[in-house]
Amino acid sequence: MKNGKENRMNILAIDTTSNRCSCAILKEEEIIDEINLDSGKTHSETLMPNICEILSKNEMQLSDINLISCCVGPGSFTGIRIGVASAKAMAQVNEIPIASVTSLETLARIDVSDKIKVAMLDARNNQVYCGIFDEDYQLLEEFLADAIENVLQTLKKYENIICMGDGAKLHQDKIKMELAQVQFCEENEQRAALGGKIAYQKYKNQELKNADTICPVYLRKSQAERMKMKREND
């Protein structure tokens, strides 16, 4: 790539793993524009119109995009599938590489302090998805998908913690009871734009996917699959 501001990499970032349908355009790590919409409509209805809107607003076409940042989960099973399928289609038609980003990585980026960052998503039924990152956003443990009580036992080994995400907000009182001097982010919403910043770092590290190799990250089976297994075991 040539030097110069006008030749910087154009990144289209998408995140459909939560209730919010989010997309953004970045030039390398600079956020140019973003749409974060929680309209109550399904992401299948809103994602592509949002992408068309943000590209048009910035006088761009999909052919101008050099990299797609796709949030692959964990989160809403339906949302994950919509996002991954859309990224696959855009990447395949236009031969665009993809950077696979997780929702927990993205949430951790909300905080810029030197604290241990605990990204926590509500997984229903008193369960959470959890990622624990150091001050440089490096993962300290394998991602967790477990009851909040079990996750808190793991977190007790760490100090100087700040929590973010809807799971942290939902279980805030319980977390405060179990962990000393824990802090909480005021911002808890996922943004594709933050995933786009991670995507650029993955591009520089040559950690890229394509339409054939990108995969969703669920961390656990869907409720339908769990109920089916329960019926089979009863």
C-alpha positions in Angstrom: 0.0 0.0 0.0 1.3 3.5 -0.9 1.9 6.1 1.7 -0.4 9.0 2.1 -3.7 9.7 3.8 -5.8 9.2 0.6 -4.4 5.7 0.2 -5.1 4.4 3.6 -6.9 1.1 3.9 -10.8 1.3 3.9 -12.4 -1.0 6.4 -16.1 -1.9 6.5 -17.0 -3.2 10.0 -20.2 -5.0 10.9 -21.6 -6.4 14.2 -25.0 -8.1 14.4 -24.3 -10.2 17.5 -26.4 -8.1 19.9 -29.7 -6.3 19.7 -27.9 -3.4 18.1 -27.2 -3.6 14.3 -23.9 -1.8 13.9 -21.8 -0.9 11.0 -18.9 1.5 10.5 -16.3 2.7 8.0 -12.7 3.2 9.1 -9.6 4.4 7.3 -7.1 2.1 9.1 -7.8 2.9 12.8 -9.6 6.2 12.2 -13.4 5.9 12.5 -14.9 7.8 9.6 -18.6 7.1 10.2 -20.8 4.6 12.0 -24.4 3.5 12.3 -25.6 1.9 15.6 -29.3 1.0 15.3 -31.6 -0.7 17.7 -34.9 -0.4 15.9 -36.6 -3.6 17.0 -36.4 -4.9 13.5 -34.4 -8.0 12.7 -30.8 -7.6 11.5 -31.7 -9.3 8.2 -33.9 -6.3 7.5 -31.5 -3.6 8.6 -27.9 -4.7 8.0 -27.7 -4.3 4.2 -29.7 -1.1 4.1 -27.4 0.3 6.8 -24.3 -0.7 4.8 -25.7 0.9 1.6 -26.5 4.1 3.6 -23.1 4.5 5.2 -21.3 3.8 1.9 -23.5 6.2 0.0 -23.1 8.9 2.6 -19.4 8.7 2.4 -19.4 8.5 -1.4 -18.0 5.0 -1.5 -18.9 1.7 -3.0 -18.2 -1.9 -1.8 -15.4 -2.1 -4.4 -13.6 0.7 -2.4 -13.5 -1.5 0.7 -10.1 -3.2 1.3 -11.0 -5.2 4.4 -14.3 -6.4 6.1 -14.3 -6.6 9.9 -17.0 -9.1 11.0 -18.0 -9.8 14.6 -18.4 -13.6 14.7 -19.8 -13.9 18.3 -20.6 -14.9 20.9 -24.0 -13.4 21.2 -27.3 -13.9 19.4 -27.2 -17.1 17.4 -29.4 -15.6 14.7 -27.5 -12.4 14.6 -24.2 -14.2 14.4 -25.4 -16.2 11.4 -26.7 -13.0 9.6 -23.5 -11.2 10.1 -21.2 -14.0 9.0 -23.4 -14.8 6.0 -23.4 -11.2 4.9 -19.6 -10.9 5.3 -19.1 -14.1 3.3 -21.3 -12.8 0.5 -19.7 -9.4 0.2 -16.2 -10.9 0.5 -16.8 -13.6 -2.1 -18.3 -11.3 -4.8 -15.7 -8.6 -4.3 -12.7 -10.7 -3.3 -12.2 -8.8 0.0 -10.3 -10.3 2.9 -12.1 -10.6 6.3 -10.9 -10.0 9.8 -12.8 -12.2 12.3 -13.4 -10.3 15.5 -15.2 -11.5 18.6 -17.8 -9.5 20.6 -15.8 -9.9 23.8 -12.7 -8.4 22.1 -14.8 -5.5 20.9 -16.3 -4.9 24.3 -12.9 -4.8 26.0 -11.9 -1.9 23.7 -14.5 0.3 25.4 -12.1 0.8 28.3 -8.7 2.5 27.7 -7.3 2.4 31.2 -4.5 0.1 32.5 -7.0 -2.2 34.3 -7.9 -5.8 33.8 -10.8 -5.7 31.4 -13.6 -8.2 31.9 -16.1 -8.2 29.0 -19.3 -10.0 29.9 -22.3 -10.8 27.8 -25.7 -12.1 29.1 -26.2 -15.7 27.9 -29.6 -16.1 29.6 -30.5 -18.5 32.4 -27.9 -17.0 34.8 -25.1 -17.7 32.4 -22.6 -15.3 30.8 -20.0 -15.3 28.1 -16.8 -13.8 29.5 -13.4 -12.6 28.2 -10.6 -11.5 30.5 -8.0 -9.2 29.0 -4.9 -7.4 30.3 -4.2 -3.7 29.9 -3.0 -4.3 26.3 -6.1 -6.3 25.4 -4.3 -9.6 25.4 -6.5 -12.6 26.4 -5.6 -13.9 29.9 -7.9 -17.0 29.9 -9.9 -19.0 27.4 -13.3 -17.5 26.8 -15.8 -18.6 29.4 -19.4 -19.6 28.9 -20.7 -20.6 32.4 -22.9 -19.6 35.3 -22.1 -16.2 36.7 -21.2 -17.8 40.0 -18.5 -20.0 38.4 -17.2 -17.1 36.3 -16.8 -15.0 39.5 -14.7 -17.7 41.1 -12.3 -17.4 38.1 -12.2 -13.6 38.4 -11.2 -13.7 42.1 -7.6 -14.4 41.1 -7.4 -10.9 39.5 -7.2 -7.4 40.9 -7.8 -3.9 39.4 -10.7 -5.1 37.4 -13.2 -3.1 35.2 -16.2 -4.8 33.8 -18.3 -4.0 30.7 -21.1 -5.5 28.7 -24.8 -6.3 29.3 -23.8 -9.3 31.4 -21.8 -7.1 33.8 -24.7 -4.7 34.0 -27.2 -7.4 34.7 -25.2 -9.1 37.4 -23.6 -5.9 38.8 -24.8 -6.4 42.4 -23.6 -10.0 42.6 -20.2 -9.0 41.1 -19.8 -6.2 43.7 -20.5 -8.7 46.5 -17.9 -11.1 45.3 -15.1 -8.9 44.0 -13.3 -6.2 45.9 -12.7 -2.7 44.3 -14.3 -3.7 41.0 -15.3 -0.9 38.6 -17.9 -0.8 35.8 -17.9 1.0 32.5 -20.8 3.4 31.9 -20.8 2.4 28.2 -21.9 -1.2 27.6 -23.0 -1.3 24.0 -21.2 -3.1 21.3 -19.9 -1.0 18.3 -18.7 -2.3 15.0 -16.3 0.6 14.9 -14.2 -0.8 17.8 -14.1 -4.1 16.0 -12.8 -2.3 12.9 -9.8 -1.1 14.9 -9.1 -4.7 16.0 -9.5 -5.8 12.4 -6.7 -3.4 11.2 -4.4 -4.8 13.8 -5.2 -8.3 12.6 -4.5 -7.2 9.0 -1.0 -6.0 10.1 -0.4 -9.3 11.9 -1.6 -11.2 8.8 -4.4 -12.8 10.8 -7.1 -12.8 8.0 -9.9 -15.0 6.8 -11.8 -15.2 3.6 -15.3 -16.2 2.5 -14.4 -19.9 2.9 -12.6 -19.8 6.2 -14.6 -17.4 8.4 -16.5 -19.2 11.1 -19.0 -18.2 13.8 -18.0 -18.4 17.5 -21.0 -19.6 19.6 -19.1 -20.9 22.7 -22.2 -23.1 23.6 -25.0 -24.9 21.8 -28.2 -23.0 21.0 -31.3 -23.4 23.3 -33.0 -25.6 20.7 -30.0 -27.9 20.6 -29.7 -28.0 24.4 -33.4 -28.9 24.7 -33.1 -31.6 22.1 -30.1 -33.1 24.0 -32.1 -32.9 27.3 -35.0 -34.8 25.7 -32.7 -37.4 24.3 -31.1 -37.9 27.7 -34.3 -38.0 29.7 
